[in-house]
Amino acid sequence: MKAIRTLCSAAMMLMLAGISMSFTTEEKSRIVEDGGTGPYKAVMKEEASLEAHTVFVPQDISKFGKDRKLPVLVWGNGACTNSPWEHYKFLNEIASYGYIVVATGYIPMDEQPYRGPMSKSEQQIESIDWVIDQNGDKNSPYYQKIDTKNIAVAGMSCGGLQTLYNCADPRITTLMVCNSGLFNTENAGSAVGGMPMPPKSKLKEIHTSIIYILGGETDIAYGNGMDDFHRIDHVPACATNFPVGHGGTYREAHGGEFSVVALAWLNWQLKGDQQAAKMFKGNDCELSKRKDWTIEKNAKFDTLK
C-alpha cells in the first residue's frame, strides 16, 4: 500500500508540474508473409480488450462497414496450446480475404514454440463475446464492421475438440474441425491430459453445417474424425482428406492446401459465395478433381445452398 501511495503521489506532483504520465502498454503486432495473398493485406495483433487471444484482420479496416462487413473465424489451436504459433500463416491468409480471425492464445512474435499453460475451451466463447461487443461499441475501431451473424468456429486437433465442445452455441453459423474428432470410449485413454473429452452424443448438439478437414489415413485423428462424420445425419456434413498426416499444411507458405479448402468453405458458408460453393457441390465438385484430395458428403449436404 505504501508503494502505491508513493506512486500516486509522484503522479500527482508530475501532473501539477504540467507533466503527464502514461501507464499504457502498446499492443504487439506483426505483418505475416507480406499480409497474405488476399485483396485485404492482413496484420496479426494483440488487442488490449481481449487477453490471451490473437487477432488477424485486414490492416485497413476503413474499407469495411455497412455494405461490406468482416465475417468471423474463431480458432482453437492444436495440443491445447495457448498460442496460434503453428497456425498463424494459415490464419493470416484467411484474414487477408476479408475476415476477422480471433485465435485462442498469445501472439507468436517469433518462430519459437509456445511453452506455457494449456488453453481452455471457454476462450472460444470469449472470442465470440468479444467480436459482438466490439461491433456494438461506438468507441471501438470495429464498430459496425463485423458480420456477427456469420461466425465460424474451428480448430485443429485439441482445438477441434474445443470446437465440438462449444458446438451448441446458437451464435455459430458453421463449424470447421481440422485434424480432429471426438474420442470413442475405447480409445479415450490415448488422449493427451487436459483435452476436452465430450462423448460422441455431443455431435447431436451440432446445429450448423460442418466440414472435417483431415490429413488422410496417417493422421492420428483420421479414425475419430471419420467416425464423427459417419454419425452426423441431422445437419449437412462433409469430410475432406489430404494425405499429409496430422500436422496438416498450416506452416507452409500461406497455409498451403488446407487454407485453400478452408477459405472456400468459409467464403461459401459465411459470404454466400457460389463460386466457392463449386469446390464442394455436385458429384463433379472441384475438390474431387484437386490433386490428392478426397471428399465424402452425408445425405443432408445437398440441402446447402
C-alpha positions in Angstrom: 0.0 0.0 0.0 2.9 2.4 0.8 4.4 1.8 -2.7 1.0 2.5 -4.3 0.6 5.8 -2.3 4.2 6.8 -3.3 3.4 6.1 -6.9 0.2 8.1 -6.8 1.9 11.0 -5.0 4.6 11.0 -7.7 2.0 11.1 -10.4 0.2 14.0 -8.7 3.4 16.0 -8.4 4.1 15.5 -12.1 0.6 16.5 -13.1 0.9 19.7 -11.0 4.1 20.4 -12.8 2.4 20.0 -16.2 3.9 16.6 -17.0 1.6 13.8 -17.9 2.2 10.1 -17.1 1.1 7.2 -19.2 0.9 3.6 -18.0 -0.4 2.1 -21.2 1.5 -0.6 -23.0 1.5 -0.7 -26.8 -0.1 -3.9 -28.1 2.2 -6.2 -30.1 1.6 -6.7 -33.9 3.3 -8.4 -36.8 3.0 -8.5 -40.5 3.0 -12.1 -41.7 4.0 -13.1 -45.3 3.5 -9.5 -46.6 0.0 -9.6 -45.3 -1.2 -12.7 -47.2 -2.3 -13.2 -50.8 -5.8 -11.8 -50.5 -7.1 -8.4 -51.5 -7.0 -7.0 -47.9 -3.5 -7.2 -46.6 -3.7 -8.5 -43.0 -2.0 -7.9 -39.7 -1.6 -10.2 -36.7 -2.1 -8.3 -33.5 -2.9 -8.2 -29.8 -6.0 -6.4 -28.6 -5.8 -4.8 -25.1 -9.5 -5.6 -24.5 -9.1 -9.4 -25.2 -6.4 -11.0 -23.1 -4.8 -14.3 -24.2 -6.1 -14.1 -27.8 -4.5 -13.1 -31.1 -6.5 -11.2 -33.8 -5.8 -11.4 -37.5 -7.6 -8.7 -39.5 -7.1 -6.5 -42.6 -4.7 -3.7 -42.0 -7.0 -1.1 -43.4 -10.4 -1.7 -41.9 -11.8 1.6 -43.2 -12.8 -0.4 -46.3 -15.4 -2.3 -44.1 -18.7 -1.0 -42.8 -22.4 -1.2 -43.6 -22.1 -2.6 -47.1 -19.0 -4.8 -46.5 -18.5 -6.4 -43.2 -16.0 -8.9 -41.8 -17.3 -12.4 -41.1 -15.7 -14.1 -38.1 -13.4 -17.1 -37.7 -12.8 -18.2 -34.1 -9.9 -20.6 -33.9 -8.6 -23.1 -31.3 -5.0 -24.5 -31.5 -3.5 -28.0 -31.7 -2.3 -29.6 -28.4 -4.5 -27.1 -26.5 -1.6 -24.7 -27.0 -2.4 -21.2 -25.7 -0.8 -19.5 -28.8 -1.5 -19.9 -32.6 2.2 -20.3 -33.2 1.7 -23.3 -35.5 -1.2 -21.8 -37.4 -0.5 -18.1 -37.9 0.3 -18.4 -41.6 -3.0 -20.2 -42.3 -5.0 -17.8 -40.2 -3.3 -14.7 -41.6 -4.1 -15.9 -45.1 -7.8 -16.2 -44.3 -7.9 -12.7 -42.8 -6.4 -11.3 -46.0 -9.6 -12.3 -47.8 -11.8 -10.1 -45.7 -12.2 -11.9 -42.3 -11.6 -11.1 -38.7 -9.9 -14.1 -37.2 -9.8 -14.5 -33.4 -7.4 -17.2 -32.3 -7.1 -18.6 -28.8 -3.8 -17.7 -27.1 -0.9 -15.3 -27.0 0.6 -13.7 -30.2 3.6 -15.6 -31.6 6.2 -12.9 -32.3 8.9 -15.4 -33.4 9.2 -19.0 -34.5 9.7 -20.4 -31.1 7.1 -22.9 -29.8 4.8 -21.8 -27.0 5.7 -23.5 -23.7 3.1 -22.0 -21.3 -0.1 -23.4 -19.7 -2.7 -25.1 -21.9 -5.7 -23.2 -23.4 -9.3 -23.7 -22.4 -12.5 -24.3 -24.4 -14.1 -21.2 -22.9 -11.6 -19.0 -24.7 -13.5 -19.6 -27.9 -16.7 -18.3 -26.3 -14.7 -15.3 -25.1 -13.8 -14.7 -28.7 -17.4 -14.7 -29.8 -18.4 -12.4 -27.0 -15.6 -10.0 -27.9 -16.4 -9.6 -31.6 -20.1 -9.0 -30.7 -19.2 -6.4 -28.1 -16.7 -4.7 -30.4 -19.2 -4.5 -33.2 -21.7 -2.7 -30.9 -19.2 -0.4 -29.2 -19.2 3.1 -30.7 -15.7 3.6 -29.3 -14.3 0.5 -31.0 -12.4 0.7 -34.3 -14.5 -2.4 -35.3 -17.9 -0.6 -34.6 -20.4 -1.9 -37.2 -17.7 -3.5 -39.3 -18.1 -7.1 -38.1 -20.7 -9.5 -39.5 -21.8 -11.0 -36.2 -24.5 -13.1 -38.0 -21.8 -15.1 -39.7 -19.4 -16.8 -37.3 -17.4 -19.9 -37.9 -15.8 -21.8 -35.0 -12.9 -24.0 -35.9 -9.8 -25.6 -34.6 -7.0 -28.2 -35.1 -6.6 -31.4 -33.1 -7.3 -30.3 -29.5 -8.8 -27.1 -30.9 -11.2 -29.2 -32.9 -12.3 -30.9 -29.7 -12.8 -27.4 -28.2 -14.8 -26.5 -31.2 -17.1 -29.6 -30.8 -17.3 -28.9 -27.0 -18.8 -25.4 -27.9 -20.9 -26.6 -30.9 -24.3 -25.9 -29.3 -23.7 -22.1 -29.1 -26.6 -20.6 -31.1 -24.4 -17.8 -32.5 -22.4 -20.2 -34.6 -23.0 -20.3 -38.3 -20.7 -23.2 -39.3 -18.1 -25.5 -37.9 -14.7 -26.5 -39.2 -13.0 -29.4 -37.5 -9.4 -29.9 -38.6 -7.2 -33.0 -37.9 -9.6 -33.9 -35.1 -12.6 -35.8 -34.0 -14.2 -37.0 -30.7 -12.7 -40.0 -29.0 -14.6 -43.2 -28.6 -14.8 -44.9 -25.2 -12.3 -47.5 -26.5 -9.6 -45.0 -27.3 -10.2 -42.2 -24.9 -7.3 -43.3 -22.8 -4.9 -42.3 -25.6 -5.9 -38.6 -25.4 -3.5 -36.1 -24.0 -4.3 -35.0 -20.5 -6.2 -31.7 -20.3 -8.0 -32.1 -23.6 -11.8 -31.6 -23.6 -13.4 -35.0 -23.9 -17.1 -34.7 -24.9 -18.9 -38.0 -25.6 -20.0 -38.9 -29.1 -23.5 -37.9 -28.1 -22.2 -34.3 -28.2 -22.5 -34.5 -32.0 -26.3 -34.3 -31.7 -25.9 -30.7 -30.4 -24.4 -29.5 -33.7 -27.0 -27.2 -35.3 -25.0 -25.9 -38.3 -23.2 -27.2 -41.4 -19.8 -28.8 -40.6 -16.7 -29.7 -42.5 -13.9 -32.1 -41.4 -10.5 -31.3 -42.9 -8.3 -34.3 -42.2 -4.8 -35.4 -43.1 -5.6 -38.8 -44.6 -5.2 -42.3 -43.0 -1.8 -41.4 -41.5 -3.5 -38.6 -39.5 -3.8 -39.9 -35.9 -7.2 -38.2 -35.8 -8.4 -39.8 -39.0 -10.4 -42.6 -37.3 -12.0 -40.3 -34.8 -12.9 -37.6 -37.4 -14.3 -40.1 -39.9 -16.3 -41.8 -37.2 -17.8 -38.4 -36.2 -18.7 -37.7 -39.9 -20.4 -41.1 -40.3 -22.5 -40.4 -37.2 -23.7 -37.0 -38.2 -27.0 -37.3 -40.1 -29.1 -34.4 -38.8 -27.1 -31.5 -40.4 -25.1 -31.0 -43.6 -21.7 -32.5 -43.2 -18.7 -33.4 -45.3 -15.3 -35.0 -44.7 -12.3 -34.0 -46.7 -8.9 -35.6 -46.7 -5.4 -34.6 -47.9 -2.7 -37.2 -47.3 -0.2 -35.2 -45.2 -0.8 -36.6 -41.8 -1.7 -34.9 -38.5 0.3 -31.8 -39.0 -1.6 -30.6 -42.0 -0.2 -27.8 -44.1 -0.7 -24.8 -41.7 3.0 -24.0 -41.5 3.6 -24.0 -45.2 3.6 -20.7 -47.2 0.2 -19.0 -46.8 -1.1 -22.1 -45.0 -0.7 -24.5 -48.0 -3.6 -26.6 -49.3 -5.6 -26.5 -46.1 -6.0 -22.8 -46.4 -7.4 -23.2 -50.0 -10.1 -25.6 -48.9 -10.9 -23.8 -45.6 -11.2 -20.4 -47.4 -13.6 -21.9 -50.0 -15.7 -23.3 -47.2 -15.8 -20.0 -45.3 -16.5 -18.0 -48.4 -19.5 -20.2 -49.2 -20.9 -20.6 -45.7 -20.2 -17.1 -44.4 -20.4 -15.0 -47.5 -22.7 -17.0 -49.7 -20.1 -17.1 -52.5 -21.5 -19.5 -55.1 -18.2 -19.7 -57.0 -16.6 -21.0 -53.8 -19.5 -23.5 -53.4 -18.3 -25.2 -56.6 -15.4 -26.6 -54.5 -17.9 -28.8 -52.7 -21.2 -29.0 -54.5 -22.1 -31.7 -57.0 -20.7 -35.1 -57.9 -18.0 -33.4 -60.0 -17.0 -30.8 -57.5 -13.7 -29.0 -57.8 -12.3 -30.6 -54.7 -12.8 -34.1 -56.2 -10.6 -33.0 -59.1 -7.9 -31.3 -57.0 -4.7 -33.4 -56.7 -4.7 -35.8 -53.8 -7.9 -34.5 -52.2 -10.9 -36.7 -51.4 -14.4 -35.7 -50.2 -17.3 -37.5 -48.7 -20.7 -35.9 -48.0 -23.7 -37.0 -46.0 -27.3 -37.2 -47.2 -28.1 -33.7 -45.9 -25.2 -32.0 -47.7 -27.2 -31.2 -50.8 -29.6 -29.1 -48.8 -26.9 -26.4 -48.6 -27.5 -23.5 -51.0 
